[in-house]
Amino acid sequence: MIFKVIYQETSYEVPIRERSKSLYVEAESEKEVRLKLTDRKYNIEFIQPLDEAHLEYEKKSEEFNLETI
């Protein structure tokens, strides 16, 4: 399954919508996504599982890049 992760680059930043970034990770669960990203020290705001329709929509974005971790 593909998950969309919305995050701040540093863990000490207060989440501000305009500064939020997103990435896409393939994993079996939200817990696995968090484990894969622990070394990056991100302030994860939200992890969203993507169904097929949402994934197809996200793939149309120029910013879509599936992370290989």
PDB file of N, CA, C and O in Angstrom:
ATOM      1  N   MET A   1       0.852  -1.173   0.000  1.00  0.00           N
ATOM      2  CA  MET A   1       0.000   0.000   0.000  1.00  0.00           C
ATOM      3  C   MET A   1       0.899   1.239   0.000  1.00  0.00           C
ATOM      4  O   MET A   1       2.000   1.225   0.551  1.00  0.00           O
ATOM      5  N   ILE A   2       0.412   2.297  -0.623  1.00  0.00           N
ATOM      6  CA  ILE A   2       1.131   3.563  -0.679  1.00  0.00           C
ATOM      7  C   ILE A   2       0.515   4.514   0.352  1.00  0.00           C
ATOM      8  O   ILE A   2      -0.705   4.645   0.455  1.00  0.00           O
ATOM      9  N   PHE A   3       1.397   5.174   1.111  1.00  0.00           N
ATOM     10  CA  PHE A   3       0.968   6.149   2.117  1.00  0.00           C
ATOM     11  C   PHE A   3       1.515   7.519   1.756  1.00  0.00           C
ATOM     12  O   PHE A   3       2.647   7.645   1.289  1.00  0.00           O
ATOM     13  N   LYS A   4       0.702   8.542   1.977  1.00  0.00           N
ATOM     14  CA  LYS A   4       1.143   9.929   1.834  1.00  0.00           C
ATOM     15  C   LYS A   4       1.476  10.438   3.230  1.00  0.00           C
ATOM     16  O   LYS A   4       0.657  10.360   4.146  1.00  0.00           O
ATOM     17  N   VAL A   5       2.687  10.958   3.377  1.00  0.00           N
ATOM     18  CA  VAL A   5       3.155  11.452   4.665  1.00  0.00           C
ATOM     19  C   VAL A   5       3.298  12.970   4.572  1.00  0.00           C
ATOM     20  O   VAL A   5       4.022  13.480   3.717  1.00  0.00           O
ATOM     21  N   ILE A   6       2.613  13.679   5.447  1.00  0.00           N
ATOM     22  CA  ILE A   6       2.715  15.136   5.513  1.00  0.00           C
ATOM     23  C   ILE A   6       3.552  15.454   6.747  1.00  0.00           C
ATOM     24  O   ILE A   6       3.268  14.970   7.843  1.00  0.00           O
ATOM     25  N   TYR A   7       4.585  16.273   6.557  1.00  0.00           N
ATOM     26  CA  TYR A   7       5.561  16.469   7.624  1.00  0.00           C
ATOM     27  C   TYR A   7       6.217  17.845   7.568  1.00  0.00           C
ATOM     28  O   TYR A   7       6.107  18.571   6.579  1.00  0.00           O
ATOM     29  N   GLN A   8       6.903  18.179   8.664  1.00  0.00           N
ATOM     30  CA  GLN A   8       7.808  19.315   8.750  1.00  0.00           C
ATOM     31  C   GLN A   8       9.212  18.722   8.739  1.00  0.00           C
ATOM     32  O   GLN A   8       9.416  17.618   9.243  1.00  0.00           O
ATOM     33  N   GLU A   9      10.175  19.428   8.178  1.00  0.00           N
ATOM     34  CA  GLU A   9      11.514  18.871   8.040  1.00  0.00           C
ATOM     35  C   GLU A   9      12.255  18.665   9.356  1.00  0.00           C
ATOM     36  O   GLU A   9      13.114  17.788   9.449  1.00  0.00           O
ATOM     37  N   THR A  10      11.939  19.451  10.361  1.00  0.00           N
ATOM     38  CA  THR A  10      12.601  19.264  11.645  1.00  0.00           C
ATOM     39  C   THR A  10      11.567  19.015  12.730  1.00  0.00           C
ATOM     40  O   THR A  10      10.447  19.522  12.665  1.00  0.00           O
ATOM     41  N   SER A  11      11.945  18.246  13.704  1.00  0.00           N
ATOM     42  CA  SER A  11      11.001  17.864  14.748  1.00  0.00           C
ATOM     43  C   SER A  11      10.691  18.986  15.734  1.00  0.00           C
ATOM     44  O   SER A  11       9.710  18.904  16.473  1.00  0.00           O
ATOM     45  N   TYR A  12      11.509  20.022  15.752  1.00  0.00           N
ATOM     46  CA  TYR A  12      11.255  21.110  16.702  1.00  0.00           C
ATOM     47  C   TYR A  12      10.401  22.233  16.119  1.00  0.00           C
ATOM     48  O   TYR A  12      10.050  23.162  16.845  1.00  0.00           O
ATOM     49  N   GLU A  13      10.056  22.177  14.828  1.00  0.00           N
ATOM     50  CA  GLU A  13       9.202  23.204  14.226  1.00  0.00           C
ATOM     51  C   GLU A  13       7.743  22.992  14.602  1.00  0.00           C
ATOM     52  O   GLU A  13       7.268  21.861  14.696  1.00  0.00           O
ATOM     53  N   VAL A  14       7.059  24.076  14.809  1.00  0.00           N
ATOM     54  CA  VAL A  14       5.617  24.023  14.993  1.00  0.00           C
ATOM     55  C   VAL A  14       5.004  23.822  13.611  1.00  0.00           C
ATOM     56  O   VAL A  14       5.370  24.529  12.672  1.00  0.00           O
ATOM     57  N   PRO A  15       4.082  22.877  13.467  1.00  0.00           N
ATOM     58  CA  PRO A  15       3.488  22.650  12.147  1.00  0.00           C
ATOM     59  C   PRO A  15       2.781  23.899  11.613  1.00  0.00           C
ATOM     60  O   PRO A  15       1.880  24.440  12.254  1.00  0.00           O
ATOM     61  N   ILE A  16       3.199  24.338  10.448  1.00  0.00           N
ATOM     62  CA  ILE A  16       2.583  25.454   9.742  1.00  0.00           C
ATOM     63  C   ILE A  16       2.247  24.947   8.351  1.00  0.00           C
ATOM     64  O   ILE A  16       3.123  24.479   7.623  1.00  0.00           O
ATOM     65  N   ARG A  17       0.998  25.039   7.992  1.00  0.00           N
ATOM     66  CA  ARG A  17       0.511  24.460   6.743  1.00  0.00           C
ATOM     67  C   ARG A  17       1.354  24.855   5.527  1.00  0.00           C
ATOM     68  O   ARG A  17       1.649  24.017   4.676  1.00  0.00           O
ATOM     69  N   GLU A  18       1.732  26.106   5.449  1.00  0.00           N
ATOM     70  CA  GLU A  18       2.477  26.596   4.290  1.00  0.00           C
ATOM     71  C   GLU A  18       3.884  25.990   4.193  1.00  0.00           C
ATOM     72  O   GLU A  18       4.485  25.988   3.119  1.00  0.00           O
ATOM     73  N   ARG A  19       4.396  25.486   5.293  1.00  0.00           N
ATOM     74  CA  ARG A  19       5.737  24.885   5.306  1.00  0.00           C
ATOM     75  C   ARG A  19       5.704  23.361   5.252  1.00  0.00           C
ATOM     76  O   ARG A  19       6.751  22.718   5.167  1.00  0.00           O
ATOM     77  N   SER A  20       4.513  22.785   5.300  1.00  0.00           N
ATOM     78  CA  SER A  20       4.392  21.328   5.275  1.00  0.00           C
ATOM     79  C   SER A  20       4.844  20.777   3.936  1.00  0.00           C
ATOM     80  O   SER A  20       4.623  21.381   2.886  1.00  0.00           O
ATOM     81  N   LYS A  21       5.476  19.628   3.996  1.00  0.00           N
ATOM     82  CA  LYS A  21       5.920  18.933   2.795  1.00  0.00           C
ATOM     83  C   LYS A  21       5.281  17.562   2.798  1.00  0.00           C
ATOM     84  O   LYS A  21       4.753  17.118   3.818  1.00  0.00           O
ATOM     85  N   SER A  22       5.328  16.890   1.661  1.00  0.00           N
ATOM     86  CA  SER A  22       4.761  15.551   1.612  1.00  0.00           C
ATOM     87  C   SER A  22       5.685  14.617   0.854  1.00  0.00           C
ATOM     88  O   SER A  22       6.458  15.029  -0.011  1.00  0.00           O
ATOM     89  N   LEU A  23       5.577  13.351   1.205  1.00  0.00           N
ATOM     90  CA  LEU A  23       6.290  12.309   0.496  1.00  0.00           C
ATOM     91  C   LEU A  23       5.412  11.073   0.477  1.00  0.00           C
ATOM     92  O   LEU A  23       4.428  10.980   1.212  1.00  0.00           O
ATOM     93  N   TYR A  24       5.778  10.135  -0.364  1.00  0.00           N
ATOM     94  CA  TYR A  24       4.987   8.929  -0.554  1.00  0.00           C
ATOM     95  C   TYR A  24       5.865   7.730  -0.266  1.00  0.00           C
ATOM     96  O   TYR A  24       6.990   7.630  -0.756  1.00  0.00           O
ATOM     97  N   VAL A  25       5.329   6.812   0.545  1.00  0.00           N
ATOM     98  CA  VAL A  25       6.096   5.653   0.977  1.00  0.00           C
ATOM     99  C   VAL A  25       5.253   4.396   0.781  1.00  0.00           C
ATOM    100  O   VAL A  25       4.054   4.388   1.061  1.00  0.00           O
ATOM    101  N   GLU A  26       5.894   3.342   0.299  1.00  0.00           N
ATOM    102  CA  GLU A  26       5.219   2.053   0.190  1.00  0.00           C
ATOM    103  C   GLU A  26       5.515   1.260   1.454  1.00  0.00           C
ATOM    104  O   GLU A  26       6.672   1.096   1.838  1.00  0.00           O
ATOM    105  N   ALA A  27       4.452   0.767   2.100  1.00  0.00           N
ATOM    106  CA  ALA A  27       4.595   0.005   3.341  1.00  0.00           C
ATOM    107  C   ALA A  27       3.320  -0.795   3.578  1.00  0.00           C
ATOM    108  O   ALA A  27       2.312  -0.614   2.895  1.00  0.00           O
ATOM    109  N   GLU A  28       3.392  -1.681   4.562  1.00  0.00           N
ATOM    110  CA  GLU A  28       2.234  -2.508   4.915  1.00  0.00           C
ATOM    111  C   GLU A  28       1.298  -1.820   5.902  1.00  0.00           C
ATOM    112  O   GLU A  28       0.105  -2.121   5.946  1.00  0.00           O
ATOM    113  N   SER A  29       1.847  -0.881   6.706  1.00  0.00           N
ATOM    114  CA  SER A  29       1.036  -0.233   7.737  1.00  0.00           C
ATOM    115  C   SER A  29       1.611   1.145   8.061  1.00  0.00           C
ATOM    116  O   SER A  29       2.726   1.483   7.663  1.00  0.00           O
ATOM    117  N   GLU A  30       0.827   1.924   8.789  1.00  0.00           N
ATOM    118  CA  GLU A  30       1.286   3.239   9.236  1.00  0.00           C
ATOM    119  C   GLU A  30       2.490   3.093  10.165  1.00  0.00           C
ATOM    120  O   GLU A  30       3.420   3.898  10.116  1.00  0.00           O
ATOM    121  N   LYS A  31       2.470   2.079  10.997  1.00  0.00           N
ATOM    122  CA  LYS A  31       3.588   1.826  11.910  1.00  0.00           C
ATOM    123  C   LYS A  31       4.874   1.577  11.123  1.00  0.00           C
ATOM    124  O   LYS A  31       5.933   2.085  11.492  1.00  0.00           O
ATOM    125  N   GLU A  32       4.792   0.808  10.051  1.00  0.00           N
ATOM    126  CA  GLU A  32       5.973   0.542   9.226  1.00  0.00           C
ATOM    127  C   GLU A  32       6.491   1.820   8.575  1.00  0.00           C
ATOM    128  O   GLU A  32       7.703   2.002   8.454  1.00  0.00           O
ATOM    129  N   VAL A  33       5.596   2.703   8.158  1.00  0.00           N
ATOM    130  CA  VAL A  33       6.012   3.991   7.594  1.00  0.00           C
ATOM    131  C   VAL A  33       6.800   4.775   8.634  1.00  0.00           C
ATOM    132  O   VAL A  33       7.872   5.302   8.335  1.00  0.00           O
ATOM    133  N   ARG A  34       6.277   4.855   9.851  1.00  0.00           N
ATOM    134  CA  ARG A  34       6.969   5.584  10.928  1.00  0.00           C
ATOM    135  C   ARG A  34       8.346   4.975  11.209  1.00  0.00           C
ATOM    136  O   ARG A  34       9.315   5.707  11.414  1.00  0.00           O
ATOM    137  N   LEU A  35       8.437   3.662  11.220  1.00  0.00           N
ATOM    138  CA  LEU A  35       9.723   3.000  11.453  1.00  0.00           C
ATOM    139  C   LEU A  35      10.718   3.308  10.332  1.00  0.00           C
ATOM    140  O   LEU A  35      11.905   3.508  10.591  1.00  0.00           O
ATOM    141  N   LYS A  36      10.238   3.347   9.101  1.00  0.00           N
ATOM    142  CA  LYS A  36      11.109   3.644   7.967  1.00  0.00           C
ATOM    143  C   LYS A  36      11.642   5.071   8.004  1.00  0.00           C
ATOM    144  O   LYS A  36      12.724   5.345   7.484  1.00  0.00           O
ATOM    145  N   LEU A  37      10.887   5.978   8.615  1.00  0.00           N
ATOM    146  CA  LEU A  37      11.266   7.392   8.616  1.00  0.00           C
ATOM    147  C   LEU A  37      11.923   7.857   9.919  1.00  0.00           C
ATOM    148  O   LEU A  37      12.228   9.042  10.049  1.00  0.00           O
ATOM    149  N   THR A  38      12.146   6.981  10.868  1.00  0.00           N
ATOM    150  CA  THR A  38      12.698   7.397  12.163  1.00  0.00           C
ATOM    151  C   THR A  38      14.059   8.068  12.046  1.00  0.00           C
ATOM    152  O   THR A  38      14.353   8.986  12.812  1.00  0.00           O
ATOM    153  N   ASP A  39      14.879   7.644  11.129  1.00  0.00           N
ATOM    154  CA  ASP A  39      16.218   8.232  11.005  1.00  0.00           C
ATOM    155  C   ASP A  39      16.206   9.637  10.414  1.00  0.00           C
ATOM    156  O   ASP A  39      17.219  10.334  10.474  1.00  0.00           O
ATOM    157  N   ARG A  40      15.106  10.058   9.857  1.00  0.00           N
ATOM    158  CA  ARG A  40      15.020  11.385   9.222  1.00  0.00           C
ATOM    159  C   ARG A  40      14.625  12.491  10.188  1.00  0.00           C
ATOM    160  O   ARG A  40      14.733  13.664   9.831  1.00  0.00           O
ATOM    161  N   LYS A  41      14.183  12.176  11.366  1.00  0.00           N
ATOM    162  CA  LYS A  41      13.840  13.168  12.405  1.00  0.00           C
ATOM    163  C   LYS A  41      12.774  14.176  11.949  1.00  0.00           C
ATOM    164  O   LYS A  41      12.799  15.340  12.348  1.00  0.00           O
ATOM    165  N   TYR A  42      11.853  13.719  11.120  1.00  0.00           N
ATOM    166  CA  TYR A  42      10.752  14.577  10.672  1.00  0.00           C
ATOM    167  C   TYR A  42       9.721  14.752  11.783  1.00  0.00           C
ATOM    168  O   TYR A  42       9.585  13.900  12.662  1.00  0.00           O
ATOM    169  N   ASN A  43       9.005  15.860  11.730  1.00  0.00           N
ATOM    170  CA  ASN A  43       7.836  16.065  12.571  1.00  0.00           C
ATOM    171  C   ASN A  43       6.645  15.642  11.710  1.00  0.00           C
ATOM    172  O   ASN A  43       6.116  16.440  10.935  1.00  0.00           O
ATOM    173  N   ILE A  44       6.234  14.402  11.851  1.00  0.00           N
ATOM    174  CA  ILE A  44       5.157  13.856  11.009  1.00  0.00           C
ATOM    175  C   ILE A  44       3.823  14.365  11.528  1.00  0.00           C
ATOM    176  O   ILE A  44       3.466  14.164  12.689  1.00  0.00           O
ATOM    177  N   GLU A  45       3.099  15.027  10.643  1.00  0.00           N
ATOM    178  CA  GLU A  45       1.784  15.568  10.996  1.00  0.00           C
ATOM    179  C   GLU A  45       0.685  14.553  10.759  1.00  0.00           C
ATOM    180  O   GLU A  45      -0.231  14.411  11.568  1.00  0.00           O
ATOM    181  N   PHE A  46       0.784  13.836   9.623  1.00  0.00           N
ATOM    182  CA  PHE A  46      -0.313  12.972   9.220  1.00  0.00           C
ATOM    183  C   PHE A  46       0.198  11.925   8.246  1.00  0.00           C
ATOM    184  O   PHE A  46       1.024  12.220   7.381  1.00  0.00           O
ATOM    185  N   ILE A  47      -0.292  10.709   8.387  1.00  0.00           N
ATOM    186  CA  ILE A  47       0.000   9.631   7.442  1.00  0.00           C
ATOM    187  C   ILE A  47      -1.331   9.133   6.909  1.00  0.00           C
ATOM    188  O   ILE A  47      -2.201   8.709   7.670  1.00  0.00           O
ATOM    189  N   GLN A  48      -1.480   9.191   5.596  1.00  0.00           N
ATOM    190  CA  GLN A  48      -2.751   8.853   4.966  1.00  0.00           C
ATOM    191  C   GLN A  48      -2.573   7.694   3.988  1.00  0.00           C
ATOM    192  O   GLN A  48      -1.785   7.800   3.049  1.00  0.00           O
ATOM    193  N   PRO A  49      -3.293   6.592   4.194  1.00  0.00           N
ATOM    194  CA  PRO A  49      -3.254   5.517   3.198  1.00  0.00           C
ATOM    195  C   PRO A  49      -4.012   5.969   1.949  1.00  0.00           C
ATOM    196  O   PRO A  49      -5.078   6.576   2.051  1.00  0.00           O
ATOM    197  N   LEU A  50      -3.464   5.673   0.782  1.00  0.00           N
ATOM    198  CA  LEU A  50      -4.094   6.108  -0.464  1.00  0.00           C
ATOM    199  C   LEU A  50      -4.810   4.948  -1.139  1.00  0.00           C
ATOM    200  O   LEU A  50      -4.213   3.901  -1.388  1.00  0.00           O
ATOM    201  N   ASP A  51      -6.095   5.141  -1.433  1.00  0.00           N
ATOM    202  CA  ASP A  51      -6.795   4.136  -2.220  1.00  0.00           C
ATOM    203  C   ASP A  51      -6.427   4.345  -3.693  1.00  0.00           C
ATOM    204  O   ASP A  51      -5.729   5.305  -4.021  1.00  0.00           O
ATOM    205  N   GLU A  52      -6.879   3.478  -4.566  1.00  0.00           N
ATOM    206  CA  GLU A  52      -6.474   3.534  -5.975  1.00  0.00           C
ATOM    207  C   GLU A  52      -6.832   4.864  -6.646  1.00  0.00           C
ATOM    208  O   GLU A  52      -6.014   5.420  -7.378  1.00  0.00           O
ATOM    209  N   ALA A  53      -8.034   5.378  -6.409  1.00  0.00           N
ATOM    210  CA  ALA A  53      -8.456   6.628  -7.035  1.00  0.00           C
ATOM    211  C   ALA A  53      -7.592   7.798  -6.565  1.00  0.00           C
ATOM    212  O   ALA A  53      -7.171   8.629  -7.370  1.00  0.00           O
ATOM    213  N   HIS A  54      -7.334   7.857  -5.273  1.00  0.00           N
ATOM    214  CA  HIS A  54      -6.517   8.948  -4.729  1.00  0.00           C
ATOM    215  C   HIS A  54      -5.077   8.830  -5.216  1.00  0.00           C
ATOM    216  O   HIS A  54      -4.439   9.839  -5.515  1.00  0.00           O
ATOM    217  N   LEU A  55      -4.563   7.614  -5.297  1.00  0.00           N
ATOM    218  CA  LEU A  55      -3.206   7.397  -5.780  1.00  0.00           C
ATOM    219  C   LEU A  55      -3.067   7.863  -7.230  1.00  0.00           C
ATOM    220  O   LEU A  55      -2.081   8.509  -7.583  1.00  0.00           O
ATOM    221  N   GLU A  56      -4.039   7.542  -8.057  1.00  0.00           N
ATOM    222  CA  GLU A  56      -4.002   7.980  -9.456  1.00  0.00           C
ATOM    223  C   GLU A  56      -4.016   9.505  -9.553  1.00  0.00           C
ATOM    224  O   GLU A  56      -3.328  10.082 -10.396  1.00  0.00           O
ATOM    225  N   TYR A  57      -4.795  10.155  -8.696  1.00  0.00           N
ATOM    226  CA  TYR A  57      -4.828  11.616  -8.658  1.00  0.00           C
ATOM    227  C   TYR A  57      -3.467  12.171  -8.249  1.00  0.00           C
ATOM    228  O   TYR A  57      -2.972  13.109  -8.873  1.00  0.00           O
ATOM    229  N   GLU A  58      -2.857  11.606  -7.211  1.00  0.00           N
ATOM    230  CA  GLU A  58      -1.558  12.080  -6.729  1.00  0.00           C
ATOM    231  C   GLU A  58      -0.463  11.875  -7.775  1.00  0.00           C
ATOM    232  O   GLU A  58       0.454  12.689  -7.874  1.00  0.00           O
ATOM    233  N   LYS A  59      -0.548  10.805  -8.548  1.00  0.00           N
ATOM    234  CA  LYS A  59       0.461  10.518  -9.572  1.00  0.00           C
ATOM    235  C   LYS A  59       0.490  11.588 -10.664  1.00  0.00           C
ATOM    236  O   LYS A  59       1.506  11.747 -11.339  1.00  0.00           O
ATOM    237  N   LYS A  60      -0.594  12.311 -10.844  1.00  0.00           N
ATOM    238  CA  LYS A  60      -0.659  13.371 -11.856  1.00  0.00           C
ATOM    239  C   LYS A  60       0.130  14.606 -11.441  1.00  0.00           C
ATOM    240  O   LYS A  60       0.450  15.449 -12.279  1.00  0.00           O
ATOM    241  N   SER A  61       0.446  14.717 -10.152  1.00  0.00           N
ATOM    242  CA  SER A  61       1.205  15.847  -9.639  1.00  0.00           C
ATOM    243  C   SER A  61       2.670  15.717 -10.017  1.00  0.00           C
ATOM    244  O   SER A  61       3.224  14.617 -10.014  1.00  0.00           O
ATOM    245  N   GLU A  62       3.295  16.841 -10.342  1.00  0.00           N
ATOM    246  CA  GLU A  62       4.723  16.845 -10.657  1.00  0.00           C
ATOM    247  C   GLU A  62       5.565  16.491  -9.439  1.00  0.00           C
ATOM    248  O   GLU A  62       6.699  16.034  -9.580  1.00  0.00           O
ATOM    249  N   GLU A  63       5.025  16.695  -8.258  1.00  0.00           N
ATOM    250  CA  GLU A  63       5.754  16.455  -7.022  1.00  0.00           C
ATOM    251  C   GLU A  63       5.664  15.005  -6.548  1.00  0.00           C
ATOM    252  O   GLU A  63       6.271  14.653  -5.536  1.00  0.00           O
ATOM    253  N   PHE A  64       4.924  14.166  -7.255  1.00  0.00           N
ATOM    254  CA  PHE A  64       4.792  12.770  -6.837  1.00  0.00           C
ATOM    255  C   PHE A  64       6.101  12.044  -7.074  1.00  0.00           C
ATOM    256  O   PHE A  64       6.605  11.992  -8.196  1.00  0.00           O
ATOM    257  N   ASN A  65       6.646  11.481  -5.999  1.00  0.00           N
ATOM    258  CA  ASN A  65       7.872  10.698  -6.072  1.00  0.00           C
ATOM    259  C   ASN A  65       7.813   9.650  -4.985  1.00  0.00           C
ATOM    260  O   ASN A  65       7.856   9.985  -3.801  1.00  0.00           O
ATOM    261  N   LEU A  66       7.716   8.394  -5.359  1.00  0.00           N
ATOM    262  CA  LEU A  66       7.620   7.315  -4.396  1.00  0.00           C
ATOM    263  C   LEU A  66       8.989   7.054  -3.790  1.00  0.00           C
ATOM    264  O   LEU A  66       9.935   6.719  -4.503  1.00  0.00           O
ATOM    265  N   GLU A  67       9.096   7.208  -2.465  1.00  0.00           N
ATOM    266  CA  GLU A  67      10.362   7.004  -1.748  1.00  0.00           C
ATOM    267  C   GLU A  67      10.687   5.521  -1.695  1.00  0.00           C
ATOM    268  O   GLU A  67       9.806   4.693  -1.462  1.00  0.00           O
ATOM    269  N   THR A  68      11.939   5.192  -1.908  1.00  0.00           N
ATOM    270  CA  THR A  68      12.387   3.816  -1.727  1.00  0.00           C
ATOM    271  C   THR A  68      13.264   3.773  -0.488  1.00  0.00           C
ATOM    272  O   THR A  68      14.391   4.267  -0.480  1.00  0.00           O
ATOM    273  N   ILE A  69      12.717   3.173   0.556  1.00  0.00           N
ATOM    274  CA  ILE A  69      13.427   3.127   1.853  1.00  0.00           C
ATOM    275  C   ILE A  69      13.673   1.684   2.210  1.00  0.00           C
ATOM    276  O   ILE A  69      14.255   1.398   3.257  1.00  0.00           O
TER     277      ILE A  69
END
